Amino acid sequence: MLLREKIAFKKSKIEFSKFRRSDNTLRIRFTQHVAFCVAGLSNVLQKWDVCLGKVACLLGGSRDLSLLRFISAELTRGYFLEHNEAKYTERRERVYTCMRIPKELEKLMFFGIFLCLDAFLYVFTLLPLRVILAMFRLITLPCYGLRDRRLLQPAQVCDMLKGVILVICYFMMHYVDYSMMYHLIRGQSVIKLYIIYNMLEVADRLISSFGQDILDALYWTATEPKERKRAHIGVIPHFFMAVLYVFLHAILIMVQATTLNVAFNSHNKSLLTIMMSNNFVEIKGSVFKKFEKNNLFQMSNSDIKERFTNYVLLLIVCLRNMEQFSWNPDHLWVLFPDVCMVVASEIAVDIVKHAFITKFNDITADVYSEYRASLAFDLVSSRQKNAYTDYSDSVSRRMGFIPLPLAVLLIRVVTSSIKVQGVLAYVCVVLFYCGLISLKVLNSIVLLGKSCQYVKEAKMEEKLFNPVLTATPGKPAGKQQGTFKSTQGISTDENGSTSVTNQPVHQKENMPSLLVTSNSDQFLTTPDGEEKDISQDSSELKHRSAKKDLLEIDRFTICGNRID
């Protein structure tokens, strides 16, 4: 036992000596490192003094600039922003422009939404009355004799076609079961519904761009003068194409409304949140791309159409939900927060998107006043005597808003949700229809007055009174044969006042077409378009790059190789 203790004591003594030697080694190494650092610091200070001396020489001061003086100079030195006044003034104007964007954008949106509402109410109010008048003229035509080669005026033919398409598609929509579609969509997963909703938005834009061409082709084919050589497949094929388009587009919008209804009725509102977040993804795809003023005008029209369509979809969702809860007013307050959330997100996304687009592309906020004046010009010109299109069709071409499919769906939903039984119910329907007519007339009067004000403020009235004739490439407009006192979309009475109520007069075929162009508004042009013109002296096609006026840009015109 004693031997073991001696052996252990010797081992501990050896280990302690080793520890003392290692401790001394560490001390020596630490001292060496400290000395090295002190030497390096002194070397750095010497070099720093040399650099400060050079800086003092460059600045024109004395060579005895020390570290303390340098630090003191850094703490007390100043600068003058007025030396770069233009740069900072521009930055301040950009801030003010971003602050003005919400106000100017919402003015345009407010005006555009009421334009869409006017075109939408036209389908329910004045279109049935115009169709009845056209049918009355067709029935009573033998009593008055055939004074004109046309049985009906071109506008009456278009009204008849719209009415027939509306009635046929309404009866075809009865074969589409809304309840089955709702439960079919509700059984899908959240991710599938999110993908479906995005696909529906893309499909809606594509089918709208092609649908307005189908309707315009039908109207022109039905009203084209018979003296010309036939270059079309006939009115009946175009009519069936139009019916098929309106029916398919109505089903597409119904699926959109059903998906939105499923999102509202989900328990955790996750689908509604995902669909709202899709609006913010739109910011990423827009703000970092180059935009000209014409491209921004297209995007603004698209946003107006999208916002109005969303309002109608929300109305359809509320009608379907109120029907399921037996029109209980308490359930409306349950839906109200979700409706406000969807509308607020749409407004916020539009404001942020337009604010950054105008900032990155150096566009002023005054451009929205120009857009509003252009939309007002469409309304004023469509009310003139020699107007070449109906105002609802002009809105469709400009914004991509086609009211017929949306009207078919709304009529289908209202008739299935509200049951009309008894004399009192029919009296309420008649009163409601009279109220719609009153709303349409009041809205049209206010819009027409505001449009005349905007056109006058933008100094665009000369385009109504003195439009420039279309010139062939290489020839100025002044060298066209003949001058015309009557302008496109204008009629004057004996006192020289402009008429907005007279019936259009059929122009002679030998009269050159008049194109409303702009002499003063050169601020909204794009050099990307090309126009083809066939001269009378030569059959060779000549191409030239043309500056398209803002009034010639519709919703689906390619400007800068971009369609939004």
C-alpha positions, 0 to 999 in steps of 0.5 A: 500500500505504501509503495503504491502511494509513493508511485502515485506521488512521483507521477503527480510530481512529474505532471506538475513539473510538466505543467509548470514548463508548459505554463512558462512556454505560454507566457513566453509566447504571449509576450512575443505576440504582444511585442509583435502587435505593438511593433505592428501598431507603431508601424501602422501609425507611422504609415498613417502619419505619412498618409495624413501628410500626403492628404494634407498636401493634396488639400493644400494644408500643412504637413503636420496633420495628425490623427486627432486633427483628422478625426476632428475634421471628420466630425466637423466637416460640412457640405452644401446640397445646393451644389447639386440642386437639380439632382435633389430637386428631381428626387423631391419631385419623384416623392411628390409624384408618388404621393399624387399617384393614389389621387390621380389613379383613383380619379381615373379608376372612378371615371372608368368604372362608371364608364363600364357601369354605363355600358353594362347597364345599357344591356339591361335597360336601353338595349331591350327597348331598342330591340323592341323599336327595331322589331316594330319598324320591321313589322310596320315596314310594309305599311310605310313602303320601302323608302330605303334599300335597307330594311333596318339601319346598321345600328338596329341590326347590331341591336337585334343581333345583340338581343338574340345572342343574349336570349339564346345564351341565357337559355343555354345557361339553364343547362349548366348546373351551378350547384354541381359546379360549386361542389365539384370545385369545393372538393378540390385541394387549395393548391389546385383551386389556386392554380385553377383561378390563375388559369381562369384569369389568363383564359379570360384575357385571351378569350376577351381579346378574341371575342371582341373581334368575333362580335365586330366581325359579326356586326360588320358582316351583317351591315356591310353594303351589298354592292361590295364583293363578298369576302366573308363566310356569311352571317350565319357562321359568324352568328354561331361563332358569336353565340358560342363565344358568349356562352363559353365566356359566360361559363368561364366567368361562372367558374371564376365566381364559383371559385371565389364563392368557395374561397368565401365559404372556406372555414380557415379563409386560407384560399381567400388569402392565397387568392388575395396574395396573387394580386401582390405577385402582379406587382413583381411581374409589372414594376420591373419592366420598361413602360411607355405611356401607351403601355401604361394606358393599356395597363390602366384600362385593364385594371379598370376592367378587372376591378369592375369585373371583380365588383360584379363577381362579388355581387354574384357571390353575395347573391348566391350566399344570401339565397343559401341563408334564406336572405337573412340580413345578418349573413350579409354582415358576415360577408362584409369584412371579406368583401372589404378585404378583397376590394382593399387589397385590389386598390392597394395593389393598383396604387403600389404598382402604378406608383413604382411604374411611374417612378422607374419609368420617369412618368409624371402623375399628370399622365392619368389626366390625359388618359381620362381625357382620352376615355372622355373623348371616346364618349363624346365622339360616340354621341355625335351624328356620324359616329362609327361605333356604339359607345358600349363597343368602344368601351369593349375595344378600349378596355377589353370589357365585353358586357354580354357574357357578364350580363348573361351570367348575372341574369342567370344568377338573379333569376335562379336566386330570386323567385317572382310570384304574384302580382306584387312581385311583378310590380316590384320587378317593373319598378326595379326596371324603371329604377335601372333606366333612371340610373342609366340615364342619370349616369349617362348625363353626368358622364357626358357632362364630365367628359365634355369638361375633361375634353375641354380641359385637355384642349382636345375639342379641335379633334372633334371640330377639325380632324386631320384627314388620313394622309398616304405615306409620303404625302401630307394631309393637306394634299388630299383631294377635297376638303370636308366641312363635316367631320367624323363624329360631328354635326352642327346646326344652323347656330354652329352648335354641336349635336349629340342627339341626332341620328347618324347619317349614312356616308357615301362610299366615295367619301374618303374616310376621316381619321381622328388624329392629334396635332398637339398631343405628341406626348403619347406616341410609340414608334413601334407600329407599322401602317400599310397603305395602298396608293391609288397610283401604285399597287406596291405596299409601302411600310412606314413607322407611324406614331400612333396617337393615344386615341388609336390605342385599344386594349389589345393593341401591341405597344412596345411588344407588350400586352398587359 
